Amino acid sequence: MSFTSTPRRTVRRLGLALAASTVAVIAFPMSAQAHVEVQPGAVPGGDFAVVALRVPNERDDAATTKLRVILPRNPALGSVQTTEMPGWSVRTVSRKLAKPIDMFGAKVDKVVSEVTWTATQGGVRPGQFKDFELSLGQLPASGRLVFTALQTYGDGQVVRWNEVSTGGGAEPEHPAPSLTLTAPEEEGSAGDSGSSASAAGDSSEGSAGADVAVSAQATKAAKAAVAEQADSTPVLPTVLSGAALLVAVAAAGLAWRRGR
């Protein structure tokens, strides 16, 4: 009797330990990696850029149905544009500036302060992520832009991504998405010209070309990040497959002992 009960207890304990380990392995990547982030995380400063707020669904029982992004207040961004997204509606809110800012010679006293996307279909379902694109400009020459993101689930839960790390400590539980601004890309020097008017014209054309190139590079980087994420091998199926194999081996061992 004792011989039979011992392997049963052993297998039962093994199953409980395996279940606890599987839950811990699954829960750790979700809490440590599934953050709302800006993609790409760094772009050249001093110009315009297309970036995306990448929003993963951290839950397995509800879809993300709304994303509200509050833009940095200082410095204010004179141009904030969205793009059409099937299955989502978008709304912007503007604010009046106490002091107008200069945008290519024009004075701007009203800027977009926040953008809200609301799902009109299924939203971001469990196990999925979504990129919400924004065109931003004119960016500061350097520094870091910090955003606040509010992620709303279908059951009403709101997760605030607004915690800023002070450095030297552990990463916040809900870090605020941020964008690092690197040194502006150097433009090619203009060739010698016959007159000052010709030189000014060449410089203007070169600047316009650089603007287009930078914007295209930013867009390409955002799309490439999405493709890379989509093509990566998921960790969760691998963990579950390993757990299933261990349970099967334990069950086979118990069956063999019972047969004896």
C-alpha positions in Angstrom: 0.0 0.0 0.0 2.8 2.4 0.9 4.7 1.5 -2.2 1.7 2.5 -4.4 0.9 5.7 -2.5 4.5 7.0 -2.6 4.8 7.4 -6.4 1.3 8.8 -6.5 2.3 11.5 -4.0 5.5 12.1 -5.9 3.7 12.6 -9.2 1.1 14.8 -7.5 3.8 17.0 -6.0 5.6 17.1 -9.4 2.4 18.2 -11.1 1.8 21.0 -8.5 5.4 22.2 -8.7 5.3 22.1 -12.5 2.1 24.1 -12.6 3.5 26.7 -10.2 6.7 27.0 -12.3 4.7 27.3 -15.5 2.5 30.1 -14.1 5.6 32.0 -12.9 7.4 31.7 -16.2 4.3 32.9 -18.1 3.5 35.8 -15.7 7.1 37.1 -15.6 7.5 38.0 -19.3 4.0 39.6 -19.3 4.7 41.9 -16.4 8.3 42.6 -17.4 8.0 43.1 -21.1 4.5 44.0 -22.1 4.7 47.8 -21.9 3.3 50.6 -24.0 6.3 51.9 -25.9 7.3 54.3 -28.7 8.6 52.6 -31.8 11.2 53.4 -32.9 12.6 54.5 -29.6 14.9 57.1 -31.0 14.8 59.4 -34.0 16.9 62.4 -35.3 15.9 65.6 -33.6 15.2 69.0 -35.2 12.8 67.7 -37.8 9.6 65.7 -38.3 9.2 62.0 -37.6 6.6 59.3 -37.8 6.5 57.1 -34.7 4.0 54.6 -33.3 2.7 53.9 -29.8 2.9 50.1 -29.5 0.1 48.8 -27.3 0.2 45.1 -26.2 -2.8 43.5 -24.6 -1.6 42.3 -21.1 -4.8 40.4 -20.3 -6.3 37.1 -21.5 -9.9 37.9 -20.7 -10.5 41.3 -22.2 -9.6 43.4 -25.3 -8.1 46.9 -25.3 -10.8 49.2 -26.6 -9.3 52.6 -26.1 -6.0 54.4 -26.1 -5.6 58.0 -24.9 -2.2 59.6 -25.4 -1.3 62.9 -23.7 1.5 64.7 -25.6 4.4 66.4 -23.9 3.6 70.0 -22.8 7.1 71.4 -22.9 8.3 71.8 -25.5 5.0 72.0 -27.4 4.8 70.2 -30.8 3.4 72.5 -33.5 2.3 69.7 -35.8 0.6 66.4 -34.7 -1.1 64.3 -37.3 -2.8 60.9 -37.2 -3.6 58.4 -40.0 -6.7 56.3 -40.7 -6.9 53.0 -38.9 -9.5 50.4 -39.9 -11.5 49.4 -36.9 -10.7 52.5 -34.9 -11.9 56.1 -34.6 -9.6 58.9 -33.6 -10.2 62.2 -31.8 -7.8 65.0 -30.9 -7.9 67.7 -28.3 -6.1 71.0 -28.7 -4.9 73.6 -26.2 -4.1 77.3 -26.3 -0.4 78.3 -25.8 0.4 81.1 -23.5 3.3 82.0 -25.8 3.1 81.3 -29.6 5.8 79.1 -31.1 7.5 79.6 -34.5 6.8 77.1 -37.2 8.8 77.9 -40.3 8.1 81.6 -40.0 4.5 81.3 -38.9 3.3 81.9 -35.3 1.3 78.9 -33.9 -0.7 79.5 -30.7 -2.8 76.4 -30.7 -1.5 72.8 -30.6 -2.8 69.2 -30.2 -2.5 68.2 -26.6 -3.9 64.6 -26.7 -5.1 62.0 -29.1 -7.7 59.2 -28.3 -8.3 56.1 -30.4 -11.5 54.2 -29.8 -12.2 50.7 -31.2 -15.2 50.4 -33.5 -14.7 46.7 -33.9 -12.9 44.1 -31.7 -10.0 46.2 -30.4 -6.7 44.7 -29.4 -7.5 41.1 -28.5 -5.6 39.0 -26.0 -2.2 37.9 -27.3 -2.1 40.8 -29.8 -0.6 44.2 -30.1 -1.4 47.3 -32.1 0.6 50.2 -33.4 -1.0 53.7 -33.3 1.0 56.0 -35.6 1.6 59.7 -35.2 3.5 62.3 -37.2 5.2 64.7 -34.9 7.1 68.0 -35.5 9.0 70.1 -35.3 11.0 68.0 -32.8 13.6 69.6 -30.5 17.2 69.1 -31.5 17.9 66.8 -28.6 16.6 65.4 -25.4 13.7 63.1 -24.6 9.9 63.4 -25.1 7.8 61.7 -22.4 4.2 60.7 -23.1 1.4 59.6 -20.9 -0.7 56.7 -22.2 -4.0 55.5 -20.8 -5.0 52.0 -21.9 -8.7 51.1 -21.4 -10.0 47.5 -21.5 -13.5 46.4 -22.5 -14.6 45.8 -18.9 -13.7 49.4 -18.0 -10.2 48.9 -16.4 -7.8 51.7 -17.1 -4.0 51.2 -17.0 -2.0 54.4 -16.7 1.4 54.3 -18.3 2.9 57.5 -16.7 5.6 56.4 -14.3 9.0 58.0 -15.0 12.2 56.2 -13.8 14.5 58.4 -11.6 17.5 56.2 -12.4 19.4 53.8 -10.3 16.4 51.9 -9.2 14.1 49.2 -10.5 12.0 49.8 -13.6 8.6 51.2 -12.8 5.6 48.9 -13.1 3.9 51.2 -15.6 6.7 53.2 -17.3 5.7 56.2 -19.4 6.5 55.7 -23.1 9.3 58.0 -24.3 11.1 59.1 -27.4 14.8 59.8 -27.5 16.0 62.5 -29.9 19.5 62.0 -31.3 21.8 64.5 -33.0 20.2 65.8 -36.3 21.5 64.1 -39.4 24.0 66.3 -41.3 22.9 67.5 -44.7 25.3 67.4 -47.7 27.1 70.6 -48.4 25.9 72.6 -51.4 28.2 73.0 -54.3 29.6 76.3 -55.6 27.1 78.5 -57.3 27.3 81.4 -59.7 25.2 83.7 -57.6 23.8 84.0 -54.1 20.2 83.5 -55.4 21.2 80.2 -57.0 22.9 79.1 -53.8 19.8 79.9 -51.7 17.6 77.9 -54.2 19.9 74.9 -54.0 20.0 75.0 -50.2 16.2 75.1 -50.1 15.8 72.1 -52.4 18.4 70.2 -50.4 16.5 70.9 -47.2 13.2 69.7 -48.7 14.8 66.5 -49.9 16.3 65.9 -46.4 12.8 66.4 -44.9 11.3 63.8 -47.2 14.2 61.4 -46.5 14.0 61.7 -42.8 10.2 61.2 -42.8 10.6 58.1 -45.1 13.3 56.6 -42.9 11.1 57.1 -39.7 8.1 55.4 -41.4 10.2 52.5 -42.7 11.7 52.0 -39.2 8.3 51.8 -37.6 7.0 49.3 -40.2 10.1 47.2 -39.9 9.7 47.1 -36.1 6.2 45.8 -36.6 7.3 43.1 -39.0 10.1 42.0 -36.7 7.8 41.7 -33.8 5.2 39.7 -35.8 7.9 37.3 -37.2 9.5 36.6 -33.8 9.0 33.2 -32.3 6.6 33.5 -29.3 7.9 32.3 -25.9 4.6 31.2 -24.5 3.9 28.3 -26.8 7.4 26.9 -26.2 6.9 27.1 -22.4 3.5 25.3 -22.6 4.9 22.6 -24.9 7.7 21.9 -22.5 5.2 21.7 -19.6 3.0 19.3 -21.5 5.9 17.0 -22.2 7.0 16.8 -18.5 3.4 16.0 -17.4 3.2 13.3 -20.1 6.5 11.7 -18.9 5.3 11.8 -15.3 2.0 10.2 -16.2 3.7 7.5 -18.2 5.9 6.6 -15.2 2.9 6.3 -12.9 1.1 4.1 -15.4 4.2 1.8 -15.6 4.4 1.5 -11.9 0.7 0.6 -11.6 1.2 -2.1 -14.3 3.9 -3.7 -12.2 
